Amino acid sequence: MPLLEIRNLSVEFKTRGGIVKAVRDVSYSVEDGELLGVVGESGSGKSVGMLAIMGLLASNGRVASGRILFDGEDISPLAPAFAGNPKAYEEKMKSIRGNRIGMIFQDPMTFLNPVLRVGTQLTEGILCHEKCSREEAKNRAISLMKQVGIPSAEERFRQYPFEFSGGMRQRIVIASALACRPRLIIADEPTTALDVTVQAQILDLLRDIAREQNTAIIMITHDLGVVAQLCERVNIMYAGQIVERGTLDEIFYEPHHPYTRGLLQSVCTHGAAGRQGLSSIPGTPPDLLKLNTGCAFMPRCAQAMKICKDYMPVPHAFSTSHCDVCWNDCREAADRVVAAAAAQESEG
């Protein structure tokens, strides 16, 4: 049984302009100790999907459909156990957040309280979920600070967030995520604001945590370099959907979806022939209020066909671990859809 299983998850937001479908029919699973990367441009639905798992959607957002199974238990707000009882759902999520599921946010200063000492913040998190004395919680907090590589932890326990560097603040956030020994950690762009040296240190730390504690990690990022260093499997997201999924090698060396190939071609590489030019994906991400009925990537795709505009592609599997959603990879199915549409039109 997977540690986390997402089944047909859809998330939408009510706005003045209409309903924004930020996540659309997403399904995937995560095993114990697995390192999964979720990649896509800004606005692709990466972070919204994770916030839905944690029960942290904005007040105008809601899970429209789907199931979220954690350790076999449905923790979706739509689960029968919470039907008509949002208070029960929130109480359940309070017992899970920071306890069985930890989260590492992009900017430590939006997570850490600037007027509280870091030791106080770590200690309070432990006391919230575990039955122990304040002294025991303090000792565990200091131990966590040492575990994530903060020197002189006993002295720095009493310092404020502004007294730490950006990399050290991110280590404090990781220590907080580890405080109650979670089985799953969701890391939302945890290395974006860090220089490359500190970024490598943070990625090494996360890899060690996964290996030593058998903790699963979902890494949300737009940086394919981060994915290459850390992850074992990758989900590529575009306009709220997973358009391709596979192992790290399958995604990097055998990409199929035009969007995946576009992302990889936009990465700067230095080969034996010297510096190569960068390639960009033409156009911009779609307006989620004005999506067509077919493939959302169609307006930007050099391989788009007529069917792509009107009909949603069906998944096509290349192996048990690798699949994408593109009409170019399932031409027979595309031909059947076109033929059926033509027959229906002639009958009409």
VEXTIVO-830818 format. One record per residue (C-alpha): x, y, z; residue in one letter. Coordinates in steps of 0.1 Angstrom, whole numbers, padded with zeros to 4 digits. Layout:
residues N
       X       Y       Z   aa
       X       Y       Z    A
...
end
This chain:
residues 348
       X       Y       Z   aa
    0000    0000    0000    M
    0014    0034   -0010    P
    0022    0059    0018    L
    0003    0086   -0001    L
   -0022    0080   -0029    E
   -0039    0108   -0049    I
   -0069    0097   -0069    R
   -0084    0121   -0095    N
   -0078    0152   -0074    L
   -0093    0185   -0087    S
   -0090    0218   -0069    V
   -0107    0250   -0079    E
   -0109    0286   -0067    F
   -0138    0310   -0069    K
   -0128    0344   -0082    T
   -0145    0375   -0095    R
   -0137    0363   -0131    G
   -0151    0329   -0125    G
   -0140    0294   -0114    I
   -0103    0287   -0117    V
   -0095    0250   -0121    K
   -0060    0250   -0106    A
   -0056    0212   -0104    V
   -0075    0189   -0128    R
   -0080    0152   -0123    D
   -0045    0145   -0109    V
   -0035    0110   -0098    S
   -0002    0096   -0084    Y
    0013    0078   -0055    S
    0043    0080   -0032    V
    0060    0051   -0014    E
    0078    0051    0020    D
    0113    0066    0015    G
    0107    0077   -0021    E
    0119    0110   -0035    L
    0093    0124   -0060    L
    0099    0156   -0080    G
    0069    0177   -0092    V
    0080    0201   -0119    V
    0063    0228   -0139    G
    0062    0265   -0147    E
    0046    0289   -0122    S
    0008    0285   -0122    G
    0010    0248   -0132    S
   -0007    0237   -0100    G
    0023    0222   -0082    K
    0019    0240   -0049    S
   -0019    0241   -0049    V
   -0020    0203   -0051    G
    0003    0201   -0021    M
   -0017    0227   -0001    L
   -0048    0206   -0008    A
   -0030    0176    0007    I
   -0022    0196    0038    M
   -0056    0212    0041    G
   -0041    0247    0037    L
   -0061    0260    0007    L
   -0071    0297    0007    A
   -0107    0305    0018    S
   -0118    0308   -0018    N
   -0104    0274   -0027    G
   -0119    0239   -0024    R
   -0112    0203   -0033    V
   -0139    0198   -0060    A
   -0134    0161   -0064    S
   -0110    0132   -0057    G
   -0095    0113   -0028    R
   -0063    0119   -0007    I
   -0053    0086    0009    L
   -0025    0089    0035    F
   -0014    0056    0050    D
   -0046    0040    0038    G
   -0069    0067    0054    E
   -0089    0092    0033    D
   -0080    0126    0045    I
   -0097    0145    0018    S
   -0123    0171    0030    P
   -0148    0151    0008    L
   -0142    0119    0027    A
   -0174    0104    0042    P
   -0159    0108    0077    A
   -0160    0146    0073    F
   -0193    0149    0054    A
   -0210    0181    0065    G
   -0185    0185    0093    N
   -0156    0209    0084    P
   -0146    0212    0120    K
   -0139    0175    0122    A
   -0118    0177    0090    Y
   -0098    0206    0105    E
   -0092    0188    0137    E
   -0080    0158    0118    K
   -0056    0179    0097    M
   -0042    0196    0128    K
   -0032    0162    0141    S
   -0014    0154    0108    I
    0002    0187    0099    R
    0037    0190    0114    G
    0033    0155    0129    N
    0028    0128    0103    R
    0034    0151    0073    I
    0059    0179    0075    G
    0062    0208    0051    M
    0092    0229    0041    I
    0083    0263    0026    F
    0101    0284    0000    Q
    0109    0314    0022    D
    0119    0306    0058    P
    0110    0342    0069    M
    0073    0336    0060    T
    0074    0305    0082    F
    0095    0316    0111    L
    0081    0342    0135    N
    0107    0371    0136    P
    0100    0380    0172    V
    0103    0345    0187    L
    0136    0327    0193    R
    0141    0297    0170    V
    0144    0274    0200    G
    0110    0285    0212    T
    0094    0279    0178    Q
    0109    0244    0175    L
    0100    0235    0211    T
    0064    0246    0207    E
    0060    0225    0176    G
    0072    0194    0195    I
    0049    0201    0225    L
    0019    0205    0202    C
    0021    0169    0190    H
    0041    0149    0216    E
    0035    0142    0252    K
    0068    0154    0268    C
    0081    0180    0293    S
    0094    0213    0281    R
    0129    0203    0290    E
    0126    0171    0269    E
    0112    0192    0240    A
    0142    0216    0243    K
    0167    0188    0242    N
    0150    0173    0212    R
    0150    0207    0195    A
    0188    0211    0201    I
    0194    0176    0188    S
    0174    0185    0156    L
    0195    0216    0151    M
    0226    0195    0153    K
    0211    0169    0130    Q
    0205    0195    0102    V
    0241    0209    0106    G
    0237    0240    0127    I
    0269    0246    0147    P
    0269    0256    0183    S
    0233    0245    0186    A
    0230    0251    0223    E
    0240    0288    0219    E
    0220    0294    0187    R
    0189    0279    0203    F
    0183    0313    0219    R
    0188    0334    0188    Q
    0162    0350    0166    Y
    0157    0342    0129    P
    0173    0374    0117    F
    0206    0363    0133    E
    0208    0333    0109    F
    0219    0333    0073    S
    0194    0323    0046    G
    0208    0288    0044    G
    0208    0284    0082    M
    0172    0296    0084    R
    0162    0270    0059    Q
    0179    0244    0080    R
    0158    0256    0110    I
    0126    0251    0088    V
    0138    0216    0079    I
    0144    0209    0116    A
    0109    0220    0123    S
    0096    0197    0096    A
    0115    0168    0112    L
    0104    0176    0148    A
    0078    0148    0151    C
    0095    0123    0128    R
    0070    0126    0099    P
    0066    0098    0073    R
    0063    0124    0045    L
    0079    0158    0039    I
    0066    0182    0013    I
    0093    0206    0002    A
    0079    0236   -0018    D
    0108    0253   -0037    E
    0131    0250   -0006    P
    0163    0260   -0024    T
    0150    0289   -0046    T
    0166    0318   -0026    A
    0199    0300   -0018    L
    0232    0302   -0036    D
    0244    0270   -0054    V
    0267    0259   -0026    T
    0241    0261    0001    V
    0215    0246   -0023    Q
    0237    0215   -0027    A
    0241    0212    0011    Q
    0203    0214    0016    I
    0197    0187   -0011    L
    0223    0165    0005    D
    0206    0169    0038    L
    0172    0160    0024    L
    0187    0129    0007    R
    0203    0118    0039    D
    0170    0122    0058    I
    0151    0101    0032    A
    0178    0074    0033    R
    0184    0072    0071    E
    0148    0077    0083    Q
    0129    0062    0054    N
    0110    0094    0050    T
    0093    0101    0017    A
    0099    0135    0002    I
    0079    0154   -0025    I
    0101    0181   -0040    M
    0081    0209   -0057    I
    0103    0229   -0080    T
    0107    0245   -0114    H
    0145    0237   -0114    D
    0153    0205   -0133    L
    0188    0206   -0118    G
    0174    0202   -0083    V
    0153    0173   -0096    V
    0183    0156   -0112    A
    0203    0158   -0080    Q
    0176    0146   -0056    L
    0147    0127   -0071    C
    0140    0092   -0082    E
    0106    0098   -0100    R
    0092    0129   -0117    V
    0058    0143   -0124    N
    0056    0170   -0151    I
    0027    0194   -0146    M
    0011    0219   -0169    Y
   -0021    0239   -0165    A
   -0032    0218   -0135    G
   -0026    0184   -0150    Q
    0002    0158   -0150    I
    0013    0156   -0187    V
    0041    0132   -0182    E
    0055    0110   -0154    R
    0084    0086   -0152    G
    0116    0077   -0135    T
    0144    0103   -0135    L
    0162    0086   -0164    D
    0130    0082   -0184    E
    0121    0119   -0181    I
    0156    0132   -0187    F
    0167    0107   -0215    Y
    0134    0096   -0230    E
    0110    0126   -0228    P
    0079    0123   -0249    H
    0055    0151   -0242    H
    0064    0183   -0261    P
    0062    0203   -0229    Y
    0087    0180   -0211    T
    0111    0183   -0241    R
    0107    0221   -0241    G
    0116    0223   -0204    L
    0147    0201   -0209    L
    0158    0221   -0239    Q
    0155    0254   -0219    S
    0182    0242   -0195    V
    0217    0256   -0201    C
    0242    0229   -0209    T
    0280    0229   -0216    H
    0290    0201   -0239    G
    0323    0192   -0254    A
    0315    0214   -0284    A
    0313    0244   -0261    G
    0285    0267   -0250    R
    0251    0260   -0265    Q
    0223    0284   -0271    G
    0192    0283   -0249    L
    0158    0273   -0263    S
    0126    0287   -0249    S
    0090    0274   -0250    I
    0070    0299   -0272    P
    0040    0317   -0258    G
    0028    0319   -0221    T
    0010    0295   -0198    P
   -0028    0295   -0204    P
   -0054    0315   -0186    D
   -0071    0289   -0164    L
   -0104    0308   -0168    L
   -0103    0303   -0206    K
   -0091    0267   -0211    L
   -0101    0250   -0243    N
   -0118    0216   -0241    T
   -0087    0198   -0255    G
   -0050    0199   -0246    C
   -0040    0230   -0227    A
   -0005    0230   -0242    F
   -0019    0231   -0278    M
   -0014    0269   -0284    P
    0023    0266   -0276    R
    0029    0232   -0292    C
    0048    0229   -0325    A
    0033    0194   -0330    Q
   -0003    0203   -0324    A
   -0030    0187   -0345    M
   -0066    0197   -0351    K
   -0078    0171   -0326    I
   -0057    0187   -0298    C
   -0079    0218   -0296    K
   -0112    0200   -0291    D
   -0104    0167   -0273    Y
   -0085    0159   -0242    M
   -0057    0134   -0249    P
   -0058    0100   -0234    V
   -0028    0086   -0213    P
   -0003    0065   -0232    H
    0021    0042   -0214    A
    0056    0035   -0226    F
    0064    0013   -0196    S
    0049    0004   -0162    T
    0065    0036   -0148    S
    0065    0060   -0178    H
    0035    0076   -0195    C
    0023    0109   -0210    D
   -0009    0125   -0222    V
   -0004    0136   -0258    C
   -0023    0127   -0290    W
    0010    0124   -0309    N
    0018    0093   -0289    D
   -0015    0076   -0294    C
   -0023    0082   -0331    R
   -0046    0052   -0333    E
   -0068    0065   -0305    A
   -0068    0100   -0321    A
   -0079    0085   -0354    D
   -0108    0067   -0337    R
   -0119    0099   -0319    V
   -0118    0119   -0352    V
   -0137    0091   -0370    A
   -0164    0090   -0343    A
   -0168    0128   -0343    A
   -0171    0128   -0381    A
   -0197    0100   -0380    A
   -0217    0118   -0353    Q
   -0216    0151   -0373    E
   -0228    0133   -0405    S
   -0257    0118   -0386    E
   -0266    0151   -0372    G
end
